[in-house]
Amino acid sequence: MIRKVNLIIATGQNNLAMNRTMAQIARHFVKGAQITEGVLNRLDAGIRAFDPCLSCSTHAVGMMPLHVQLIGPDGGVRDEVWRN
């Protein structure tokens, strides 16, 4: 029986690095106002690099559930992609 536990969860510890990586990928690979499959795959790989939990890291490449929005300078959604 576990009476007390202190967990350090990788997702929480790596959140800042994941966010910065997502922004860097977006700045480098998003061209125009459309999210391509290539961008989704790069975002998938960026998350996978920082989140070692089995439910996330064992998805086949291109199969990780993602919801990505491309927000324009005016704050409006220019493109939105759901991948299950």
PyMOL Python script that loads the backbone (N, CA, C, O; Angstrom):
from pymol import cmd

cmd.read_pdbstr("""\
ATOM      1  N   MET A   1       0.837  -1.161   0.000  1.00  0.00           N
ATOM      2  CA  MET A   1       0.000   0.000   0.000  1.00  0.00           C
ATOM      3  C   MET A   1       0.893   1.238   0.000  1.00  0.00           C
ATOM      4  O   MET A   1       1.804   1.369   0.817  1.00  0.00           O
ATOM      5  N   ILE A   2       0.614   2.122  -0.916  1.00  0.00           N
ATOM      6  CA  ILE A   2       1.361   3.379  -0.992  1.00  0.00           C
ATOM      7  C   ILE A   2       0.644   4.399  -0.107  1.00  0.00           C
ATOM      8  O   ILE A   2      -0.547   4.659  -0.278  1.00  0.00           O
ATOM      9  N   ARG A   3       1.372   4.958   0.818  1.00  0.00           N
ATOM     10  CA  ARG A   3       0.775   5.941   1.732  1.00  0.00           C
ATOM     11  C   ARG A   3       1.126   7.371   1.343  1.00  0.00           C
ATOM     12  O   ARG A   3       0.355   8.288   1.624  1.00  0.00           O
ATOM     13  N   LYS A   4       2.253   7.575   0.716  1.00  0.00           N
ATOM     14  CA  LYS A   4       2.659   8.908   0.293  1.00  0.00           C
ATOM     15  C   LYS A   4       3.556   8.759  -0.928  1.00  0.00           C
ATOM     16  O   LYS A   4       4.410   7.874  -0.977  1.00  0.00           O
ATOM     17  N   VAL A   5       3.361   9.616  -1.892  1.00  0.00           N
ATOM     18  CA  VAL A   5       4.174   9.559  -3.100  1.00  0.00           C
ATOM     19  C   VAL A   5       4.395  10.976  -3.627  1.00  0.00           C
ATOM     20  O   VAL A   5       3.518  11.835  -3.530  1.00  0.00           O
ATOM     21  N   ASN A   6       5.550  11.195  -4.171  1.00  0.00           N
ATOM     22  CA  ASN A   6       5.887  12.474  -4.796  1.00  0.00           C
ATOM     23  C   ASN A   6       6.382  12.154  -6.199  1.00  0.00           C
ATOM     24  O   ASN A   6       7.493  11.650  -6.367  1.00  0.00           O
ATOM     25  N   LEU A   7       5.570  12.442  -7.202  1.00  0.00           N
ATOM     26  CA  LEU A   7       5.912  12.109  -8.579  1.00  0.00           C
ATOM     27  C   LEU A   7       6.415  13.328  -9.335  1.00  0.00           C
ATOM     28  O   LEU A   7       5.889  14.430  -9.180  1.00  0.00           O
ATOM     29  N   ILE A   8       7.412  13.125 -10.133  1.00  0.00           N
ATOM     30  CA  ILE A   8       7.883  14.151 -11.056  1.00  0.00           C
ATOM     31  C   ILE A   8       7.478  13.671 -12.442  1.00  0.00           C
ATOM     32  O   ILE A   8       8.059  12.731 -12.984  1.00  0.00           O
ATOM     33  N   ILE A   9       6.477  14.327 -13.002  1.00  0.00           N
ATOM     34  CA  ILE A   9       5.918  13.906 -14.284  1.00  0.00           C
ATOM     35  C   ILE A   9       6.643  14.634 -15.415  1.00  0.00           C
ATOM     36  O   ILE A   9       6.751  15.861 -15.407  1.00  0.00           O
ATOM     37  N   ALA A  10       7.135  13.873 -16.378  1.00  0.00           N
ATOM     38  CA  ALA A  10       7.918  14.447 -17.475  1.00  0.00           C
ATOM     39  C   ALA A  10       7.138  15.498 -18.246  1.00  0.00           C
ATOM     40  O   ALA A  10       7.708  16.513 -18.646  1.00  0.00           O
ATOM     41  N   THR A  11       5.856  15.281 -18.461  1.00  0.00           N
ATOM     42  CA  THR A  11       5.070  16.247 -19.222  1.00  0.00           C
ATOM     43  C   THR A  11       5.110  17.617 -18.554  1.00  0.00           C
ATOM     44  O   THR A  11       5.303  18.628 -19.229  1.00  0.00           O
ATOM     45  N   GLY A  12       4.933  17.660 -17.247  1.00  0.00           N
ATOM     46  CA  GLY A  12       4.974  18.931 -16.522  1.00  0.00           C
ATOM     47  C   GLY A  12       6.358  19.540 -16.490  1.00  0.00           C
ATOM     48  O   GLY A  12       6.505  20.755 -16.624  1.00  0.00           O
ATOM     49  N   GLN A  13       7.365  18.722 -16.314  1.00  0.00           N
ATOM     50  CA  GLN A  13       8.741  19.216 -16.262  1.00  0.00           C
ATOM     51  C   GLN A  13       9.204  19.755 -17.612  1.00  0.00           C
ATOM     52  O   GLN A  13       9.999  20.693 -17.670  1.00  0.00           O
ATOM     53  N   ASN A  14       8.712  19.166 -18.687  1.00  0.00           N
ATOM     54  CA  ASN A  14       9.172  19.521 -20.028  1.00  0.00           C
ATOM     55  C   ASN A  14       8.224  20.456 -20.774  1.00  0.00           C
ATOM     56  O   ASN A  14       8.424  20.719 -21.960  1.00  0.00           O
ATOM     57  N   ASN A  15       7.204  20.956 -20.098  1.00  0.00           N
ATOM     58  CA  ASN A  15       6.195  21.769 -20.767  1.00  0.00           C
ATOM     59  C   ASN A  15       6.785  22.996 -21.455  1.00  0.00           C
ATOM     60  O   ASN A  15       6.446  23.271 -22.606  1.00  0.00           O
ATOM     61  N   LEU A  16       7.646  23.729 -20.788  1.00  0.00           N
ATOM     62  CA  LEU A  16       8.245  24.927 -21.384  1.00  0.00           C
ATOM     63  C   LEU A  16       9.050  24.572 -22.624  1.00  0.00           C
ATOM     64  O   LEU A  16       8.944  25.249 -23.647  1.00  0.00           O
ATOM     65  N   ALA A  17       9.851  23.518 -22.542  1.00  0.00           N
ATOM     66  CA  ALA A  17      10.659  23.100 -23.695  1.00  0.00           C
ATOM     67  C   ALA A  17       9.766  22.656 -24.849  1.00  0.00           C
ATOM     68  O   ALA A  17      10.052  22.966 -26.006  1.00  0.00           O
ATOM     69  N   MET A  18       8.677  21.928 -24.544  1.00  0.00           N
ATOM     70  CA  MET A  18       7.749  21.513 -25.608  1.00  0.00           C
ATOM     71  C   MET A  18       7.104  22.722 -26.269  1.00  0.00           C
ATOM     72  O   MET A  18       7.001  22.774 -27.494  1.00  0.00           O
ATOM     73  N   ASN A  19       6.663  23.705 -25.466  1.00  0.00           N
ATOM     74  CA  ASN A  19       6.038  24.900 -26.029  1.00  0.00           C
ATOM     75  C   ASN A  19       7.000  25.668 -26.924  1.00  0.00           C
ATOM     76  O   ASN A  19       6.623  26.126 -28.002  1.00  0.00           O
ATOM     77  N   ARG A  20       8.230  25.806 -26.478  1.00  0.00           N
ATOM     78  CA  ARG A  20       9.230  26.515 -27.295  1.00  0.00           C
ATOM     79  C   ARG A  20       9.530  25.754 -28.584  1.00  0.00           C
ATOM     80  O   ARG A  20       9.721  26.358 -29.639  1.00  0.00           O
ATOM     81  N   THR A  21       9.570  24.437 -28.493  1.00  0.00           N
ATOM     82  CA  THR A  21       9.814  23.625 -29.686  1.00  0.00           C
ATOM     83  C   THR A  21       8.667  23.754 -30.676  1.00  0.00           C
ATOM     84  O   THR A  21       8.898  23.864 -31.880  1.00  0.00           O
ATOM     85  N   MET A  22       7.420  23.743 -30.179  1.00  0.00           N
ATOM     86  CA  MET A  22       6.263  23.900 -31.071  1.00  0.00           C
ATOM     87  C   MET A  22       6.312  25.244 -31.787  1.00  0.00           C
ATOM     88  O   MET A  22       6.040  25.324 -32.985  1.00  0.00           O
ATOM     89  N   ALA A  23       6.658  26.302 -31.052  1.00  0.00           N
ATOM     90  CA  ALA A  23       6.756  27.637 -31.653  1.00  0.00           C
ATOM     91  C   ALA A  23       7.870  27.684 -32.694  1.00  0.00           C
ATOM     92  O   ALA A  23       7.705  28.280 -33.758  1.00  0.00           O
ATOM     93  N   GLN A  24       9.006  27.055 -32.386  1.00  0.00           N
ATOM     94  CA  GLN A  24      10.132  27.040 -33.320  1.00  0.00           C
ATOM     95  C   GLN A  24       9.771  26.271 -34.594  1.00  0.00           C
ATOM     96  O   GLN A  24      10.090  26.715 -35.697  1.00  0.00           O
ATOM     97  N   ILE A  25       9.114  25.130 -34.446  1.00  0.00           N
ATOM     98  CA  ILE A  25       8.681  24.354 -35.609  1.00  0.00           C
ATOM     99  C   ILE A  25       7.707  25.178 -36.444  1.00  0.00           C
ATOM    100  O   ILE A  25       7.824  25.220 -37.669  1.00  0.00           O
ATOM    101  N   ALA A  26       6.752  25.830 -35.796  1.00  0.00           N
ATOM    102  CA  ALA A  26       5.768  26.633 -36.521  1.00  0.00           C
ATOM    103  C   ALA A  26       6.444  27.763 -37.291  1.00  0.00           C
ATOM    104  O   ALA A  26       6.147  27.980 -38.466  1.00  0.00           O
ATOM    105  N   ARG A  27       7.351  28.481 -36.634  1.00  0.00           N
ATOM    106  CA  ARG A  27       8.031  29.592 -37.318  1.00  0.00           C
ATOM    107  C   ARG A  27       8.835  29.114 -38.526  1.00  0.00           C
ATOM    108  O   ARG A  27       8.909  29.801 -39.545  1.00  0.00           O
ATOM    109  N   HIS A  28       9.427  27.947 -38.405  1.00  0.00           N
ATOM    110  CA  HIS A  28      10.306  27.460 -39.471  1.00  0.00           C
ATOM    111  C   HIS A  28       9.563  26.761 -40.613  1.00  0.00           C
ATOM    112  O   HIS A  28       9.954  26.888 -41.774  1.00  0.00           O
ATOM    113  N   PHE A  29       8.501  26.028 -40.295  1.00  0.00           N
ATOM    114  CA  PHE A  29       7.892  25.162 -41.302  1.00  0.00           C
ATOM    115  C   PHE A  29       6.509  25.579 -41.791  1.00  0.00           C
ATOM    116  O   PHE A  29       6.077  25.102 -42.840  1.00  0.00           O
ATOM    117  N   VAL A  30       5.803  26.444 -41.078  1.00  0.00           N
ATOM    118  CA  VAL A  30       4.485  26.870 -41.558  1.00  0.00           C
ATOM    119  C   VAL A  30       4.701  27.977 -42.580  1.00  0.00           C
ATOM    120  O   VAL A  30       5.258  29.031 -42.273  1.00  0.00           O
ATOM    121  N   LYS A  31       4.255  27.718 -43.787  1.00  0.00           N
ATOM    122  CA  LYS A  31       4.354  28.686 -44.884  1.00  0.00           C
ATOM    123  C   LYS A  31       2.940  28.976 -45.359  1.00  0.00           C
ATOM    124  O   LYS A  31       2.211  28.060 -45.738  1.00  0.00           O
ATOM    125  N   GLY A  32       2.552  30.235 -45.341  1.00  0.00           N
ATOM    126  CA  GLY A  32       1.201  30.581 -45.758  1.00  0.00           C
ATOM    127  C   GLY A  32       0.203  30.360 -44.635  1.00  0.00           C
ATOM    128  O   GLY A  32       0.552  30.400 -43.455  1.00  0.00           O
ATOM    129  N   ALA A  33      -1.038  30.127 -45.019  1.00  0.00           N
ATOM    130  CA  ALA A  33      -2.116  30.031 -44.030  1.00  0.00           C
ATOM    131  C   ALA A  33      -2.699  28.626 -43.943  1.00  0.00           C
ATOM    132  O   ALA A  33      -3.890  28.456 -43.681  1.00  0.00           O
ATOM    133  N   GLN A  34      -1.852  27.616 -44.163  1.00  0.00           N
ATOM    134  CA  GLN A  34      -2.355  26.245 -44.122  1.00  0.00           C
ATOM    135  C   GLN A  34      -1.397  25.348 -43.346  1.00  0.00           C
ATOM    136  O   GLN A  34      -0.177  25.466 -43.461  1.00  0.00           O
ATOM    137  N   ILE A  35      -1.980  24.451 -42.555  1.00  0.00           N
ATOM    138  CA  ILE A  35      -1.201  23.469 -41.791  1.00  0.00           C
ATOM    139  C   ILE A  35      -1.121  22.210 -42.642  1.00  0.00           C
ATOM    140  O   ILE A  35      -2.143  21.599 -42.954  1.00  0.00           O
ATOM    141  N   THR A  36       0.090  21.823 -43.015  1.00  0.00           N
ATOM    142  CA  THR A  36       0.275  20.645 -43.862  1.00  0.00           C
ATOM    143  C   THR A  36       0.529  19.400 -43.023  1.00  0.00           C
ATOM    144  O   THR A  36       0.802  19.496 -41.826  1.00  0.00           O
ATOM    145  N   GLU A  37       0.439  18.246 -43.643  1.00  0.00           N
ATOM    146  CA  GLU A  37       0.726  16.981 -42.963  1.00  0.00           C
ATOM    147  C   GLU A  37       2.178  16.950 -42.491  1.00  0.00           C
ATOM    148  O   GLU A  37       2.476  16.395 -41.433  1.00  0.00           O
ATOM    149  N   GLY A  38       3.084  17.544 -43.272  1.00  0.00           N
ATOM    150  CA  GLY A  38       4.487  17.609 -42.872  1.00  0.00           C
ATOM    151  C   GLY A  38       4.684  18.379 -41.580  1.00  0.00           C
ATOM    152  O   GLY A  38       5.480  17.976 -40.732  1.00  0.00           O
ATOM    153  N   VAL A  39       3.965  19.486 -41.422  1.00  0.00           N
ATOM    154  CA  VAL A  39       4.038  20.266 -40.179  1.00  0.00           C
ATOM    155  C   VAL A  39       3.497  19.442 -39.017  1.00  0.00           C
ATOM    156  O   VAL A  39       4.085  19.428 -37.936  1.00  0.00           O
ATOM    157  N   LEU A  40       2.377  18.756 -39.238  1.00  0.00           N
ATOM    158  CA  LEU A  40       1.816  17.903 -38.180  1.00  0.00           C
ATOM    159  C   LEU A  40       2.818  16.842 -37.746  1.00  0.00           C
ATOM    160  O   LEU A  40       2.973  16.583 -36.552  1.00  0.00           O
ATOM    161  N   ASN A  41       3.496  16.230 -38.703  1.00  0.00           N
ATOM    162  CA  ASN A  41       4.479  15.195 -38.371  1.00  0.00           C
ATOM    163  C   ASN A  41       5.646  15.772 -37.571  1.00  0.00           C
ATOM    164  O   ASN A  41       6.152  15.123 -36.655  1.00  0.00           O
ATOM    165  N   ARG A  42       6.072  16.979 -37.909  1.00  0.00           N
ATOM    166  CA  ARG A  42       7.171  17.609 -37.162  1.00  0.00           C
ATOM    167  C   ARG A  42       6.733  17.974 -35.748  1.00  0.00           C
ATOM    168  O   ARG A  42       7.501  17.813 -34.800  1.00  0.00           O
ATOM    169  N   LEU A  43       5.495  18.467 -35.600  1.00  0.00           N
ATOM    170  CA  LEU A  43       4.973  18.764 -34.265  1.00  0.00           C
ATOM    171  C   LEU A  43       4.878  17.491 -33.435  1.00  0.00           C
ATOM    172  O   LEU A  43       5.222  17.477 -32.253  1.00  0.00           O
ATOM    173  N   ASP A  44       4.406  16.421 -34.071  1.00  0.00           N
ATOM    174  CA  ASP A  44       4.310  15.105 -33.433  1.00  0.00           C
ATOM    175  C   ASP A  44       5.684  14.685 -32.904  1.00  0.00           C
ATOM    176  O   ASP A  44       5.805  14.248 -31.760  1.00  0.00           O
ATOM    177  N   ALA A  45       6.716  14.819 -33.739  1.00  0.00           N
ATOM    178  CA  ALA A  45       8.077  14.433 -33.342  1.00  0.00           C
ATOM    179  C   ALA A  45       8.600  15.331 -32.220  1.00  0.00           C
ATOM    180  O   ALA A  45       9.310  14.864 -31.330  1.00  0.00           O
ATOM    181  N   GLY A  46       8.249  16.622 -32.263  1.00  0.00           N
ATOM    182  CA  GLY A  46       8.678  17.541 -31.212  1.00  0.00           C
ATOM    183  C   GLY A  46       8.095  17.177 -29.861  1.00  0.00           C
ATOM    184  O   GLY A  46       8.788  17.238 -28.845  1.00  0.00           O
ATOM    185  N   ILE A  47       6.828  16.799 -29.842  1.00  0.00           N
ATOM    186  CA  ILE A  47       6.194  16.370 -28.590  1.00  0.00           C
ATOM    187  C   ILE A  47       6.815  15.066 -28.111  1.00  0.00           C
ATOM    188  O   ILE A  47       7.132  14.916 -26.931  1.00  0.00           O
ATOM    189  N   ARG A  48       6.985  14.138 -29.020  1.00  0.00           N
ATOM    190  CA  ARG A  48       7.541  12.824 -28.694  1.00  0.00           C
ATOM    191  C   ARG A  48       8.943  12.929 -28.082  1.00  0.00           C
ATOM    192  O   ARG A  48       9.315  12.127 -27.226  1.00  0.00           O
ATOM    193  N   ALA A  49       9.714  13.924 -28.528  1.00  0.00           N
ATOM    194  CA  ALA A  49      11.081  14.087 -28.031  1.00  0.00           C
ATOM    195  C   ALA A  49      11.121  14.459 -26.548  1.00  0.00           C
ATOM    196  O   ALA A  49      12.088  14.142 -25.856  1.00  0.00           O
ATOM    197  N   PHE A  50      10.077  15.130 -26.059  1.00  0.00           N
ATOM    198  CA  PHE A  50      10.082  15.616 -24.681  1.00  0.00           C
ATOM    199  C   PHE A  50       9.156  14.857 -23.750  1.00  0.00           C
ATOM    200  O   PHE A  50       9.271  14.999 -22.533  1.00  0.00           O
ATOM    201  N   ASP A  51       8.240  14.053 -24.282  1.00  0.00           N
ATOM    202  CA  ASP A  51       7.246  13.394 -23.440  1.00  0.00           C
ATOM    203  C   ASP A  51       7.413  11.883 -23.526  1.00  0.00           C
ATOM    204  O   ASP A  51       6.887  11.254 -24.444  1.00  0.00           O
ATOM    205  N   PRO A  52       8.140  11.296 -22.579  1.00  0.00           N
ATOM    206  CA  PRO A  52       8.437   9.868 -22.660  1.00  0.00           C
ATOM    207  C   PRO A  52       7.335   8.945 -22.139  1.00  0.00           C
ATOM    208  O   PRO A  52       7.552   7.738 -22.034  1.00  0.00           O
ATOM    209  N   CYS A  53       6.152   9.486 -21.809  1.00  0.00           N
ATOM    210  CA  CYS A  53       5.115   8.594 -21.288  1.00  0.00           C
ATOM    211  C   CYS A  53       4.718   7.589 -22.368  1.00  0.00           C
ATOM    212  O   CYS A  53       4.645   7.938 -23.546  1.00  0.00           O
ATOM    213  N   LEU A  54       4.467   6.374 -21.978  1.00  0.00           N
ATOM    214  CA  LEU A  54       4.206   5.312 -22.951  1.00  0.00           C
ATOM    215  C   LEU A  54       3.011   5.591 -23.837  1.00  0.00           C
ATOM    216  O   LEU A  54       3.038   5.254 -25.020  1.00  0.00           O
ATOM    217  N   SER A  55       1.960   6.199 -23.300  1.00  0.00           N
ATOM    218  CA  SER A  55       0.784   6.441 -24.128  1.00  0.00           C
ATOM    219  C   SER A  55       1.072   7.425 -25.247  1.00  0.00           C
ATOM    220  O   SER A  55       0.419   7.378 -26.289  1.00  0.00           O
ATOM    221  N   CYS A  56       2.040   8.318 -25.050  1.00  0.00           N
ATOM    222  CA  CYS A  56       2.374   9.292 -26.096  1.00  0.00           C
ATOM    223  C   CYS A  56       3.508   8.796 -26.988  1.00  0.00           C
ATOM    224  O   CYS A  56       3.446   8.942 -28.209  1.00  0.00           O
ATOM    225  N   SER A  57       4.522   8.221 -26.398  1.00  0.00           N
ATOM    226  CA  SER A  57       5.719   7.892 -27.172  1.00  0.00           C
ATOM    227  C   SER A  57       5.585   6.632 -28.005  1.00  0.00           C
ATOM    228  O   SER A  57       6.396   6.404 -28.903  1.00  0.00           O
ATOM    229  N   THR A  58       4.585   5.811 -27.733  1.00  0.00           N
ATOM    230  CA  THR A  58       4.468   4.570 -28.493  1.00  0.00           C
ATOM    231  C   THR A  58       3.482   4.654 -29.651  1.00  0.00           C
ATOM    232  O   THR A  58       3.308   3.673 -30.374  1.00  0.00           O
ATOM    233  N   HIS A  59       2.833   5.794 -29.846  1.00  0.00           N
ATOM    234  CA  HIS A  59       1.974   5.935 -31.022  1.00  0.00           C
ATOM    235  C   HIS A  59       2.843   5.833 -32.269  1.00  0.00           C
ATOM    236  O   HIS A  59       3.982   6.300 -32.281  1.00  0.00           O
ATOM    237  N   ALA A  60       2.307   5.228 -33.306  1.00  0.00           N
ATOM    238  CA  ALA A  60       3.025   5.191 -34.575  1.00  0.00           C
ATOM    239  C   ALA A  60       3.147   6.625 -35.088  1.00  0.00           C
ATOM    240  O   ALA A  60       2.255   7.447 -34.878  1.00  0.00           O
ATOM    241  N   VAL A  61       4.250   6.915 -35.756  1.00  0.00           N
ATOM    242  CA  VAL A  61       4.452   8.253 -36.296  1.00  0.00           C
ATOM    243  C   VAL A  61       3.282   8.591 -37.205  1.00  0.00           C
ATOM    244  O   VAL A  61       2.887   7.790 -38.052  1.00  0.00           O
ATOM    245  N   GLY A  62       2.735   9.781 -37.021  1.00  0.00           N
ATOM    246  CA  GLY A  62       1.590  10.214 -37.808  1.00  0.00           C
ATOM    247  C   GLY A  62       0.258   9.786 -37.236  1.00  0.00           C
ATOM    248  O   GLY A  62      -0.782  10.063 -37.832  1.00  0.00           O
ATOM    249  N   MET A  63       0.260   9.104 -36.069  1.00  0.00           N
ATOM    250  CA  MET A  63      -0.982   8.605 -35.486  1.00  0.00           C
ATOM    251  C   MET A  63      -1.309   9.265 -34.144  1.00  0.00           C
ATOM    252  O   MET A  63      -2.353   8.975 -33.561  1.00  0.00           O
ATOM    253  N   MET A  64      -0.438  10.144 -33.644  1.00  0.00           N
ATOM    254  CA  MET A  64      -0.703  10.800 -32.371  1.00  0.00           C
ATOM    255  C   MET A  64      -1.879  11.760 -32.544  1.00  0.00           C
ATOM    256  O   MET A  64      -1.877  12.569 -33.471  1.00  0.00           O
ATOM    257  N   PRO A  65      -2.875  11.684 -31.675  1.00  0.00           N
ATOM    258  CA  PRO A  65      -3.994  12.627 -31.760  1.00  0.00           C
ATOM    259  C   PRO A  65      -3.488  14.061 -31.561  1.00  0.00           C
ATOM    260  O   PRO A  65      -2.804  14.355 -30.581  1.00  0.00           O
ATOM    261  N   LEU A  66      -3.829  14.938 -32.492  1.00  0.00           N
ATOM    262  CA  LEU A  66      -3.396  16.338 -32.410  1.00  0.00           C
ATOM    263  C   LEU A  66      -4.555  17.260 -32.765  1.00  0.00           C
ATOM    264  O   LEU A  66      -5.403  16.923 -33.592  1.00  0.00           O
ATOM    265  N   HIS A  67      -4.578  18.413 -32.135  1.00  0.00           N
ATOM    266  CA  HIS A  67      -5.477  19.502 -32.510  1.00  0.00           C
ATOM    267  C   HIS A  67      -4.594  20.728 -32.637  1.00  0.00           C
ATOM    268  O   HIS A  67      -4.046  21.211 -31.647  1.00  0.00           O
ATOM    269  N   VAL A  68      -4.456  21.231 -33.857  1.00  0.00           N
ATOM    270  CA  VAL A  68      -3.544  22.341 -34.125  1.00  0.00           C
ATOM    271  C   VAL A  68      -4.334  23.481 -34.748  1.00  0.00           C
ATOM    272  O   VAL A  68      -5.098  23.278 -35.691  1.00  0.00           O
ATOM    273  N   GLN A  69      -4.143  24.682 -34.213  1.00  0.00           N
ATOM    274  CA  GLN A  69      -4.762  25.876 -34.776  1.00  0.00           C
ATOM    275  C   GLN A  69      -3.657  26.830 -35.217  1.00  0.00           C
ATOM    276  O   GLN A  69      -2.669  27.031 -34.510  1.00  0.00           O
ATOM    277  N   LEU A  70      -3.843  27.409 -36.391  1.00  0.00           N
ATOM    278  CA  LEU A  70      -2.940  28.437 -36.895  1.00  0.00           C
ATOM    279  C   LEU A  70      -3.649  29.774 -36.673  1.00  0.00           C
ATOM    280  O   LEU A  70      -4.672  30.057 -37.296  1.00  0.00           O
ATOM    281  N   ILE A  71      -3.090  30.589 -35.778  1.00  0.00           N
ATOM    282  CA  ILE A  71      -3.689  31.862 -35.400  1.00  0.00           C
ATOM    283  C   ILE A  71      -2.957  32.988 -36.119  1.00  0.00           C
ATOM    284  O   ILE A  71      -1.730  33.072 -36.071  1.00  0.00           O
ATOM    285  N   GLY A  72      -3.717  33.848 -36.782  1.00  0.00           N
ATOM    286  CA  GLY A  72      -3.142  34.982 -37.500  1.00  0.00           C
ATOM    287  C   GLY A  72      -2.833  36.147 -36.574  1.00  0.00           C
ATOM    288  O   GLY A  72      -3.203  36.122 -35.400  1.00  0.00           O
ATOM    289  N   PRO A  73      -2.158  37.164 -37.090  1.00  0.00           N
ATOM    290  CA  PRO A  73      -1.797  38.337 -36.290  1.00  0.00           C
ATOM    291  C   PRO A  73      -3.011  39.056 -35.684  1.00  0.00           C
ATOM    292  O   PRO A  73      -2.900  39.715 -34.650  1.00  0.00           O
ATOM    293  N   ASP A  74      -4.166  38.920 -36.340  1.00  0.00           N
ATOM    294  CA  ASP A  74      -5.378  39.563 -35.844  1.00  0.00           C
ATOM    295  C   ASP A  74      -6.086  38.734 -34.770  1.00  0.00           C
ATOM    296  O   ASP A  74      -7.116  39.149 -34.239  1.00  0.00           O
ATOM    297  N   GLY A  75      -5.524  37.552 -34.449  1.00  0.00           N
ATOM    298  CA  GLY A  75      -6.116  36.677 -33.437  1.00  0.00           C
ATOM    299  C   GLY A  75      -7.132  35.705 -33.987  1.00  0.00           C
ATOM    300  O   GLY A  75      -7.659  34.877 -33.244  1.00  0.00           O
ATOM    301  N   GLY A  76      -7.420  35.787 -35.281  1.00  0.00           N
ATOM    302  CA  GLY A  76      -8.374  34.879 -35.908  1.00  0.00           C
ATOM    303  C   GLY A  76      -7.736  33.555 -36.296  1.00  0.00           C
ATOM    304  O   GLY A  76      -6.536  33.487 -36.559  1.00  0.00           O
ATOM    305  N   VAL A  77      -8.546  32.504 -36.330  1.00  0.00           N
ATOM    306  CA  VAL A  77      -8.059  31.178 -36.721  1.00  0.00           C
ATOM    307  C   VAL A  77      -7.981  31.122 -38.242  1.00  0.00           C
ATOM    308  O   VAL A  77      -8.993  31.272 -38.926  1.00  0.00           O
ATOM    309  N   ARG A  78      -6.778  30.906 -38.769  1.00  0.00           N
ATOM    310  CA  ARG A  78      -6.578  30.820 -40.218  1.00  0.00           C
ATOM    311  C   ARG A  78      -6.734  29.396 -40.737  1.00  0.00           C
ATOM    312  O   ARG A  78      -7.203  29.180 -41.855  1.00  0.00           O
ATOM    313  N   ASP A  79      -6.334  28.425 -39.914  1.00  0.00           N
ATOM    314  CA  ASP A  79      -6.489  27.015 -40.278  1.00  0.00           C
ATOM    315  C   ASP A  79      -6.559  26.227 -38.982  1.00  0.00           C
ATOM    316  O   ASP A  79      -6.022  26.633 -37.951  1.00  0.00           O
ATOM    317  N   GLU A  80      -7.234  25.089 -39.061  1.00  0.00           N
ATOM    318  CA  GLU A  80      -7.399  24.220 -37.895  1.00  0.00           C
ATOM    319  C   GLU A  80      -7.423  22.786 -38.385  1.00  0.00           C
ATOM    320  O   GLU A  80      -8.119  22.455 -39.345  1.00  0.00           O
ATOM    321  N   VAL A  81      -6.659  21.940 -37.717  1.00  0.00           N
ATOM    322  CA  VAL A  81      -6.573  20.535 -38.115  1.00  0.00           C
ATOM    323  C   VAL A  81      -6.750  19.662 -36.874  1.00  0.00           C
ATOM    324  O   VAL A  81      -6.120  19.893 -35.842  1.00  0.00           O
ATOM    325  N   TRP A  82      -7.605  18.671 -36.992  1.00  0.00           N
ATOM    326  CA  TRP A  82      -7.785  17.639 -35.950  1.00  0.00           C
ATOM    327  C   TRP A  82      -7.266  16.337 -36.543  1.00  0.00           C
ATOM    328  O   TRP A  82      -7.649  15.951 -37.647  1.00  0.00           O
ATOM    329  N   ARG A  83      -6.403  15.673 -35.812  1.00  0.00           N
ATOM    330  CA  ARG A  83      -5.947  14.347 -36.244  1.00  0.00           C
ATOM    331  C   ARG A  83      -6.150  13.389 -35.094  1.00  0.00           C
ATOM    332  O   ARG A  83      -5.619  13.601 -34.004  1.00  0.00           O
ATOM    333  N   ASN A  84      -6.908  12.346 -35.325  1.00  0.00           N
ATOM    334  CA  ASN A  84      -7.171  11.356 -34.273  1.00  0.00           C
ATOM    335  C   ASN A  84      -6.381  10.150 -34.538  1.00  0.00           C
ATOM    336  O   ASN A  84      -6.450   9.187 -33.774  1.00  0.00           O
TER     337      ASN A  84
END
""", "prot")
cmd.dss("prot")
cmd.show_as("cartoon", "prot")
cmd.util.cbc("prot")
cmd.orient("prot")
